[in-house]
């Protein structure tokens, strides 16, 4: 499958808001989760002026932890920059051994490297939609599916 086979949907929840992303591979899955988050958090018209791309490097013990870190990094950077997330691209997502000793694969961690794009709210084009505060571990899942991968997350708003 190609990266164009990715999709996402917004999930109803009593107190928070959820998202589900599906994609044929893990990098595209995390890209698609970022696209869903961007859609929830702000309205950004085509052609909005973007800030220079920001590099993101994260590491976590497992894929669920990496998804949690990824979503919260995107939310946090958007908040600090007073900007709307306009997109993200995961360039590398892999499982890596501890430094110096490959050891047992159970001790390996997951590492993500990517870039994100933001458009400042003060420029007037981007408008906040939903005040997303953080991702939560409630219902957070990253699972292999018949067609690739699925990520489900709930966000505190």
trRosetta pair geometry for C-beta under 8 A, 3 or more apart (Angstrom, degrees):
i j d omega theta_ij theta_ji phi_ij phi_ji
1 5 4.3 -61 -177 24 117 156
1 24 3.3 -167 76 -89 127 154
1 25 7.7 -174 74 -22 101 86
1 147 7.0 68 -48 178 155 88
1 148 6.3 -77 46 -60 147 128
2 5 5.8 122 62 -12 61 96
2 24 7.2 90 47 24 15 149
3 6 6.1 -19 -179 -10 57 116
3 23 7.4 1 -141 -157 58 113
3 24 7.5 -117 -89 40 35 109
3 25 7.8 -56 -90 38 73 108
3 28 4.7 -163 -129 -106 81 128
3 31 7.5 8 -160 62 114 153
5 23 7.0 122 92 -145 81 55
5 24 5.3 57 73 -31 128 114
5 147 7.6 -132 151 163 131 118
5 148 7.6 136 105 -17 123 148
6 21 7.1 0 -172 -177 101 94
6 22 6.7 174 -150 93 57 57
6 23 3.9 1 -108 -104 98 94
6 24 7.2 -100 -66 5 75 75
6 28 4.8 -145 -68 162 133 112
6 29 7.2 -162 -125 -84 116 40
6 31 6.9 2 -180 82 174 105
6 32 4.3 -145 173 -73 125 132
7 21 7.5 179 96 -151 40 57
7 22 5.5 -1 59 57 79 98
7 23 7.8 171 21 -73 47 65
7 32 6.9 34 66 -152 11 137
8 19 6.1 2 -178 -177 115 103
8 20 6.5 168 -154 88 67 48
8 21 4.3 -22 -100 -102 101 73
8 22 7.1 175 -84 18 49 66
8 32 5.0 168 -51 167 111 98
8 33 7.0 153 -106 -90 136 35
8 35 6.0 167 12 85 143 102
8 36 3.9 -123 156 -69 152 114
8 39 7.7 167 91 22 129 141
9 19 7.1 164 84 -154 42 59
9 20 5.3 -5 55 56 88 95
9 36 7.6 -13 44 -119 16 125
10 17 6.7 -30 -166 179 100 105
10 18 7.1 126 -176 81 52 59
10 19 5.9 -34 -112 -101 50 72
10 36 6.9 168 -77 -162 69 102
10 39 7.4 -121 -62 105 113 121
10 40 6.5 141 -111 -84 116 101
11 17 7.3 136 69 176 67 56
11 18 3.1 -39 70 86 115 113
11 19 6.2 -148 8 -67 94 17
11 20 5.8 82 -46 -19 118 97
11 152 7.4 39 -24 -151 157 95
11 154 7.5 -78 78 -93 124 79
12 18 7.2 -24 48 33 17 106
13 16 4.7 -22 101 67 140 71
13 17 6.0 -172 36 -103 111 20
13 18 4.9 110 -34 -21 122 102
13 154 5.8 96 -80 -133 167 116
16 136 6.8 -86 -112 9 168 135
16 138 7.6 133 20 73 154 134
16 154 4.7 81 100 173 140 102
16 155 5.7 170 177 75 110 43
16 156 5.5 -62 -117 -96 115 39
16 157 6.0 136 -145 9 59 88
17 40 6.1 154 119 -149 145 136
17 130 6.6 6 -1 165 159 156
17 132 7.6 -82 51 -100 122 94
17 154 7.1 159 83 -154 31 66
17 155 5.3 -22 66 58 82 98
17 157 5.4 45 1 -24 106 135
18 139 7.0 -42 -116 104 126 144
18 152 6.8 1 -176 -174 115 84
18 153 6.6 168 -152 91 70 43
18 154 4.6 -36 -94 -97 86 72
18 155 7.2 167 -94 11 32 75
19 33 6.6 123 112 -143 130 70
19 36 4.0 125 -161 142 139 140
19 37 6.7 -100 -10 -62 167 62
19 40 6.8 -101 -66 -37 123 137
19 151 8.0 5 108 108 91 90
19 152 7.4 179 90 -147 49 46
19 153 5.6 -6 56 60 89 88
19 155 7.2 32 -3 -14 103 113
20 36 7.8 170 52 -115 28 165
20 150 6.5 -9 -172 -170 97 99
20 151 7.0 165 -154 85 48 52
20 152 4.8 -9 -105 -102 85 78
20 153 8.0 167 -83 21 43 61
21 29 5.7 128 116 -163 115 66
21 32 3.9 146 -161 110 122 107
21 33 4.3 -111 -3 -69 153 67
21 35 7.6 119 -113 51 123 94
21 36 5.6 -132 -70 -13 102 135
21 150 7.1 160 84 -155 50 50
21 151 4.6 -1 54 55 98 101
22 29 7.3 -42 -163 -116 16 87
22 32 7.1 -76 53 118 33 161
22 145 6.8 -35 -137 35 104 154
22 147 7.1 39 174 83 118 116
22 148 6.8 114 177 69 77 110
22 149 7.1 170 -149 89 52 51
22 150 5.1 -14 -100 -102 80 76
22 151 7.9 -166 -71 23 37 67
23 26 7.8 140 88 -91 118 10
23 28 3.8 -168 179 109 140 101
23 29 4.0 -152 44 -72 121 61
23 31 7.3 101 -91 53 162 93
23 32 5.0 179 -52 -2 122 140
23 148 5.5 -103 109 123 42 146
23 149 5.7 -16 65 60 75 94
24 28 6.2 26 48 57 71 146
24 147 6.6 -74 -99 151 71 77
24 148 3.8 -136 -128 -89 31 143
24 149 7.4 59 148 15 8 82
25 28 5.1 83 61 18 80 105
25 29 6.8 -136 99 -14 38 93
25 148 6.1 -79 -41 -154 35 118
25 149 6.9 38 -175 6 9 121
26 29 5.3 -52 -143 31 33 118
26 30 6.6 27 163 -14 67 102
26 63 7.6 -105 -132 -130 124 122
26 90 7.9 -92 125 112 74 153
26 93 4.9 -136 118 103 115 137
26 149 5.9 78 -83 -19 57 168
27 30 6.1 -59 -153 38 31 105
27 31 6.4 35 149 -20 65 106
27 90 4.1 -159 -153 94 81 116
27 91 7.4 115 -143 -50 134 1
27 92 7.5 -45 -96 -116 123 6
27 93 4.8 179 -78 14 75 120
27 114 8.0 158 -149 -86 93 118
28 31 5.2 -50 -147 36 38 118
28 32 6.1 38 154 -21 68 105
28 90 7.7 -128 -52 49 24 115
28 148 7.9 -33 72 171 120 150
29 32 5.8 -57 -148 36 28 110
29 33 6.5 31 152 -20 63 103
29 142 7.4 102 141 -144 145 101
29 148 7.3 -173 -64 138 110 114
29 149 4.5 -50 -73 93 147 126
29 150 7.6 -143 -135 -96 123 9
29 151 5.3 123 171 -18 109 118
30 33 5.5 -44 -144 32 36 114
30 34 6.6 40 152 -19 62 101
30 66 8.0 -59 -97 133 132 106
30 67 7.2 -142 -107 -108 91 73
30 70 5.7 -91 -153 -166 113 165
30 88 7.6 -83 134 113 84 125
30 90 4.7 64 80 -42 122 148
30 93 6.3 153 6 -79 143 152
30 112 6.7 -154 -169 -135 173 138
30 114 7.4 -148 116 -45 127 158
30 151 7.4 95 -83 -37 51 162
31 34 5.8 -59 -158 35 31 112
31 35 6.6 32 146 -21 66 104
31 88 6.0 -162 -128 91 60 83
31 89 6.1 20 -110 -117 114 41
31 90 5.5 -121 -53 9 85 95
32 35 5.3 -46 -148 32 38 115
32 36 6.6 41 152 -19 65 100
32 151 7.6 149 81 39 101 119
33 36 5.7 -51 -151 35 34 112
33 37 6.4 37 150 -19 64 105
33 67 6.8 -109 -161 -148 176 97
33 70 7.0 72 92 111 134 129
33 71 6.6 -80 147 -79 121 99
33 151 5.0 -43 -73 92 125 144
33 153 6.7 68 -150 9 119 134
34 37 5.5 -52 -147 37 33 114
34 38 6.3 38 152 -22 66 105
34 70 7.4 -91 -66 157 96 109
34 71 7.9 -158 -87 -101 62 62
34 74 5.8 -172 -125 -101 93 158
34 85 6.7 -127 -177 164 89 137
34 87 7.0 79 125 -167 119 36
34 88 3.6 -66 159 36 167 128
34 116 7.0 -139 -157 -114 143 106
35 38 5.6 -51 -147 35 31 114
35 39 6.4 34 153 -21 63 105
35 87 7.0 13 -91 -121 78 67
35 88 7.6 -132 -48 35 62 87
36 39 5.7 -54 -150 34 31 113
36 40 6.5 30 153 -18 64 106
37 40 5.8 -58 -151 36 31 111
37 41 6.0 17 160 -14 67 117
37 71 6.2 177 -82 -139 146 88
37 74 5.9 84 109 109 155 142
37 75 7.2 -105 -173 -65 133 84
37 85 6.3 7 109 69 100 154
37 132 6.9 149 -160 160 88 177
37 155 7.4 131 -119 -73 89 151
38 41 6.1 -65 -139 40 25 105
38 42 6.8 -53 -172 47 61 89
38 44 7.3 -48 174 13 105 130
38 84 7.1 87 -152 165 83 87
38 85 4.2 -118 -99 99 90 100
38 86 6.3 115 -149 -114 138 14
38 87 6.7 -1 -64 -69 166 39
38 88 7.8 -175 -42 -7 124 94
40 129 6.7 -162 156 87 35 124
40 130 5.3 -57 163 48 79 134
40 132 6.1 78 114 -59 115 130
40 155 7.0 122 122 47 160 154
41 75 7.7 -170 -93 -113 147 78
41 78 6.8 32 150 139 156 165
41 84 6.5 166 111 -141 104 80
41 85 6.2 61 63 28 140 103
41 128 7.0 -58 165 -145 68 70
41 129 6.0 121 138 47 19 97
41 130 5.8 -93 -109 60 36 82
41 132 4.9 -66 -96 8 100 124
42 84 3.4 -112 84 -128 166 122
42 85 7.0 147 29 38 119 64
42 121 7.8 -122 -130 -88 137 97
42 126 5.4 17 166 -177 134 101
42 127 6.3 161 -161 82 84 40
42 128 5.4 -58 -102 -114 87 37
42 129 5.1 -179 -102 -1 21 94
43 84 7.9 -78 57 -132 29 159
43 126 7.0 165 85 -155 53 54
43 127 4.8 -4 56 58 100 94
43 129 5.5 110 -26 -64 79 111
44 48 5.0 -92 -173 13 89 154
44 84 5.0 -177 -69 111 117 144
44 86 5.2 -132 135 -104 168 91
44 119 5.5 126 -138 41 123 140
44 125 6.9 53 -150 127 64 96
44 126 4.6 -7 -104 -109 84 93
44 127 8.0 -172 -73 26 47 57
45 48 5.5 122 64 -49 68 99
45 125 5.6 -107 41 -176 103 98
45 126 7.8 -143 16 -80 69 50
47 125 7.7 -126 96 -152 73 149
48 84 7.8 -5 126 62 160 125
48 86 6.8 -156 73 -100 120 138
48 119 4.2 29 131 -145 123 160
48 123 7.2 125 -168 95 89 131
48 125 3.9 174 -120 117 96 140
48 126 5.5 81 -160 -51 155 87
49 119 6.3 124 79 -139 47 98
49 120 7.7 -23 90 33 94 91
49 123 5.6 -127 55 -176 112 163
49 125 6.7 132 18 15 75 143
50 53 7.9 24 142 -66 125 62
50 86 5.8 -101 -104 39 115 153
50 117 5.1 -18 -159 -177 140 106
50 118 6.5 127 -156 75 82 37
50 119 5.1 -68 -98 -80 60 79
51 54 7.5 21 105 -38 116 98
51 81 6.5 -92 -7 -175 168 140
51 83 6.3 -52 -9 -115 131 163
51 117 7.4 165 58 -163 73 60
51 118 4.8 -6 33 75 117 92
51 119 7.0 -174 -7 -97 79 29
51 120 6.4 94 -52 -38 106 90
53 115 4.5 12 173 -179 123 123
53 116 6.9 152 -158 70 75 31
53 117 5.6 -44 -105 -85 77 76
54 77 6.1 177 102 -170 165 148
54 115 6.5 148 73 -157 42 68
54 116 5.2 -22 60 59 97 85
54 117 7.8 171 17 -82 80 28
54 118 6.9 25 -4 -3 120 113
55 113 7.5 -17 -169 -166 93 83
55 114 7.7 157 -155 91 52 35
55 115 5.8 -37 -98 -98 49 76
56 70 7.8 92 145 -131 142 69
56 73 5.6 111 -147 143 128 142
56 74 7.9 -17 -94 -69 161 70
56 77 7.7 -96 -86 -34 114 153
56 88 7.8 -13 21 -147 142 115
56 112 7.2 -14 117 115 99 100
56 113 7.2 162 88 -152 60 39
56 114 5.1 -15 60 67 103 79
56 115 6.9 166 13 -96 86 23
56 116 6.0 45 -21 -9 127 106
57 111 7.5 -7 -170 -171 83 94
57 112 7.2 172 -148 89 40 59
57 113 5.2 1 -106 -106 80 78
58 66 6.4 130 117 -145 119 77
58 69 4.6 153 -169 128 137 130
58 70 6.1 -152 44 -74 163 67
58 73 6.1 -118 -71 -36 132 153
58 111 7.2 166 88 -152 50 50
58 112 4.7 -1 57 55 96 102
59 66 7.7 -48 -164 -102 21 94
59 69 7.9 -51 59 109 25 174
59 96 8.0 -63 -129 46 113 121
59 109 5.3 42 -179 140 101 135
59 110 6.9 162 -152 84 56 50
59 111 4.9 -15 -101 -101 86 75
59 112 7.6 -171 -75 21 41 69
60 63 7.8 129 89 -95 119 11
60 65 3.4 -173 175 112 129 106
60 66 4.0 -160 41 -66 128 64
60 68 7.3 129 -118 52 159 94
60 69 5.2 -165 -56 -5 126 137
60 109 6.5 169 85 -169 25 99
60 110 5.5 -18 64 60 77 98
61 65 5.3 56 45 30 76 158
61 109 5.7 -64 -105 -119 36 85
61 110 7.4 19 102 15 12 88
62 65 5.0 96 54 12 71 103
62 66 7.0 -131 102 -6 37 91
62 110 6.5 59 -164 -3 12 124
63 66 5.4 -53 -144 37 35 114
63 67 6.3 40 155 -22 67 101
63 110 5.8 113 -80 -56 55 168
63 142 4.1 -116 131 80 117 145
64 67 5.8 -50 -150 33 31 111
64 68 6.5 34 150 -19 63 105
64 137 7.6 65 159 -139 114 86
64 140 5.5 113 -161 122 98 106
64 141 6.8 -32 -104 -119 106 28
64 142 5.5 -158 -76 13 59 102
65 68 5.5 -52 -149 36 34 115
65 69 6.3 33 153 -17 67 105
65 110 7.5 147 71 45 95 118
66 69 5.6 -52 -145 39 33 111
66 70 6.1 38 154 -24 65 107
66 93 7.7 115 160 -150 149 105
66 110 4.5 -68 -54 98 142 130
66 112 5.9 127 -168 -23 116 123
66 142 7.7 -9 62 -19 96 163
67 70 5.6 -52 -144 35 29 115
67 71 6.4 24 161 -14 64 106
67 135 7.6 -148 133 168 78 158
67 140 6.2 171 93 -176 125 112
67 142 5.2 177 -36 -54 139 122
67 151 5.7 -180 -126 -148 140 122
67 153 6.4 -153 152 -75 120 125
68 71 6.4 -58 -147 38 24 104
68 72 6.3 13 160 -7 62 115
68 135 5.4 -168 -140 103 60 129
68 137 6.3 -2 -100 -84 138 75
68 140 6.0 30 -71 -168 95 164
68 153 7.9 169 -88 -125 58 120
69 72 6.1 -68 -145 46 25 104
69 73 6.0 30 157 -25 66 109
69 112 7.8 164 91 34 116 129
70 73 5.8 -56 -147 32 24 111
70 74 6.6 21 156 -15 61 106
70 112 6.2 -11 -85 78 110 168
71 74 5.9 -57 -153 36 31 110
71 75 6.3 29 152 -16 66 108
71 134 8.0 100 119 -176 101 51
71 135 3.7 79 98 -49 132 142
71 153 6.0 171 -61 177 162 164
71 155 7.2 -132 168 -94 135 103
72 75 5.5 -50 -140 40 36 112
72 76 5.9 37 159 -21 67 109
72 134 5.6 18 -112 -149 98 85
72 135 5.1 -105 -53 26 82 102
73 76 5.8 -56 -141 40 26 111
73 77 6.2 23 161 -15 63 108
74 77 6.2 -56 -142 38 25 105
74 78 6.4 25 158 -17 61 109
74 85 5.6 33 179 -99 105 147
74 88 6.5 -63 -105 -63 125 147
74 116 6.1 176 -116 -116 87 158
75 78 6.0 -62 -152 38 26 110
75 79 6.3 26 153 -20 64 110
75 132 5.6 -113 -123 117 116 108
75 133 7.3 56 174 138 140 17
75 134 6.0 171 97 -105 160 44
75 135 6.9 -174 -9 -22 140 82
75 155 7.8 165 -81 -145 141 119
76 79 5.6 -57 -148 36 31 112
76 80 6.2 26 158 -16 67 108
77 80 5.8 -53 -140 40 32 109
77 81 6.0 16 163 -5 67 113
77 116 6.6 116 86 76 150 143
77 118 7.0 -132 130 -60 102 141
78 81 6.2 -66 -140 49 24 99
78 83 5.5 -117 -147 78 64 72
78 84 6.5 29 -150 -130 117 18
78 85 5.0 -64 -80 -45 131 87
78 118 6.1 -177 -107 -119 71 120
79 82 7.4 16 -180 -74 30 44
81 118 5.3 55 98 136 150 162
81 120 6.9 -109 150 -96 93 79
82 120 6.3 35 99 -146 85 82
82 121 5.5 -93 156 29 83 108
82 122 6.6 42 122 -24 124 101
83 118 3.8 67 125 169 140 116
83 119 5.8 162 -166 76 99 29
83 120 4.7 -58 -99 -93 94 44
83 121 6.2 -155 -106 -17 35 74
83 126 7.0 55 -163 76 61 158
84 118 6.5 151 73 -157 39 70
84 119 5.2 -18 57 60 95 86
84 120 8.0 166 14 -108 74 2
84 121 6.4 107 -28 -69 90 80
84 126 3.9 -150 11 -174 135 140
84 127 7.8 21 -60 44 143 22
84 128 7.2 -162 -84 -85 102 55
85 88 7.0 -20 -172 -39 114 102
85 116 6.4 -49 -139 -178 95 119
85 117 7.5 99 -165 79 55 57
85 118 6.0 -43 -100 -101 41 75
86 117 4.6 -61 68 107 100 102
86 118 6.2 159 6 -112 93 18
86 119 5.1 73 -47 -14 128 101
86 126 7.6 -99 -70 -93 102 132
87 116 7.0 178 97 -154 47 59
87 117 4.6 15 56 42 85 114
88 114 6.0 50 175 144 94 133
88 115 6.9 -180 -151 94 60 46
88 116 4.2 -19 -103 -105 90 83
88 117 7.1 -155 -72 17 45 71
89 114 5.6 -176 93 -161 49 99
89 115 5.3 1 54 56 94 87
89 116 7.8 -180 20 -82 60 42
90 93 5.3 11 165 -39 131 114
90 112 6.0 -58 -139 -161 111 101
90 113 7.4 111 -161 78 66 43
90 114 4.1 -56 -107 -84 47 130
91 113 5.4 -50 64 102 98 91
91 114 5.5 163 6 -102 75 56
91 115 7.1 49 -25 -4 112 88
92 111 7.2 -10 121 112 104 94
92 112 7.0 163 93 -152 65 36
92 113 4.3 20 50 44 104 105
92 114 7.5 -154 36 -58 59 67
93 110 7.2 8 -174 -178 79 100
93 111 7.4 -172 -141 92 40 50
93 112 4.9 7 -106 -108 83 79
93 113 7.7 -153 -64 28 52 59
93 114 8.0 10 -57 -48 93 110
94 110 7.3 180 97 -149 28 63
94 111 5.9 -15 63 58 73 90
95 105 7.6 41 143 -164 137 93
95 108 4.9 62 168 134 99 131
95 109 7.2 174 -152 91 64 27
95 110 5.5 -40 -98 -95 65 67
95 111 7.7 141 -114 15 17 77
96 108 6.0 172 82 -165 28 98
96 109 6.0 -24 61 65 82 75
96 110 7.6 127 15 -118 78 18
96 111 5.1 11 3 -1 127 123
97 101 6.9 -133 157 99 118 43
97 102 4.0 -64 -127 -127 167 57
97 103 6.4 148 -158 37 110 79
97 105 7.8 -75 -93 -110 88 52
97 107 7.5 46 -148 93 69 91
97 108 5.1 -57 -93 -104 47 95
98 101 5.7 -7 81 64 102 82
98 102 7.8 168 45 -112 67 18
98 103 6.3 11 33 23 110 128
98 107 5.9 -40 -21 135 117 111
98 108 7.2 -131 -26 -103 66 46
98 109 7.4 84 -76 -5 66 100
102 108 8.0 -1 -164 -80 64 104
103 107 5.1 -17 104 52 130 136
103 108 8.0 -179 75 -55 93 73
104 107 5.2 88 71 2 84 101
105 108 5.3 -28 -162 -2 53 122
119 123 6.7 -90 172 47 87 132
119 125 6.3 -66 160 79 135 112
119 126 4.4 144 100 -38 111 135
120 123 4.8 99 79 -9 96 101
120 126 7.0 162 91 38 27 125
121 124 7.9 70 166 -60 46 22
121 126 5.4 -92 -98 89 54 100
121 127 7.1 92 -138 -108 92 30
121 128 6.5 -1 -111 -37 136 89
123 126 7.0 56 61 19 97 89
128 131 6.9 33 171 -76 129 66
130 157 5.5 -41 168 -138 104 133
131 157 5.7 116 78 -166 68 76
132 155 5.1 -23 -144 161 104 136
132 156 7.5 107 -164 77 58 52
132 157 5.6 -43 -99 -100 49 81
133 155 7.5 149 47 168 62 85
133 156 4.5 -54 63 101 109 100
133 157 6.4 168 2 -110 89 22
134 155 7.0 -180 94 -156 31 72
134 156 5.0 10 55 41 77 115
135 140 7.0 75 164 -95 108 129
135 153 5.5 -36 -146 -177 110 127
135 154 7.6 117 -159 80 63 43
135 155 5.6 -48 -101 -103 52 75
135 156 7.6 -164 -93 8 4 82
136 139 7.7 48 92 39 101 82
136 140 6.9 -161 99 -41 55 112
136 153 7.7 144 50 -175 62 79
136 154 5.3 -34 52 87 110 91
136 155 6.9 167 1 -113 87 22
136 156 5.6 99 -47 -38 111 95
137 140 5.1 -82 -150 17 41 127
138 154 5.2 -47 87 57 98 133
139 152 6.1 -79 150 126 94 111
139 153 7.3 141 100 -138 89 23
139 154 5.0 67 58 -12 120 118
140 152 6.9 -176 -138 93 29 69
140 153 5.2 27 -115 -113 81 72
140 154 7.1 -109 -61 23 72 76
141 150 7.4 8 109 107 103 92
141 151 7.1 179 92 -147 58 41
141 152 4.7 17 48 46 96 101
142 149 6.8 -2 -175 -175 81 112
142 150 7.5 175 -149 89 40 50
142 151 5.1 -2 -105 -104 76 82
143 149 7.0 158 85 -155 39 65
143 150 5.2 -14 63 60 88 94
143 151 8.0 167 21 -80 63 39
143 152 8.0 3 11 5 106 100
144 148 7.5 -115 -151 147 64 27
144 149 5.9 -46 -109 -99 47 69
144 150 8.0 100 -168 18 3 78
145 148 6.0 5 58 63 93 46
145 149 6.2 152 14 -112 90 12
145 150 4.8 71 -37 -19 128 106
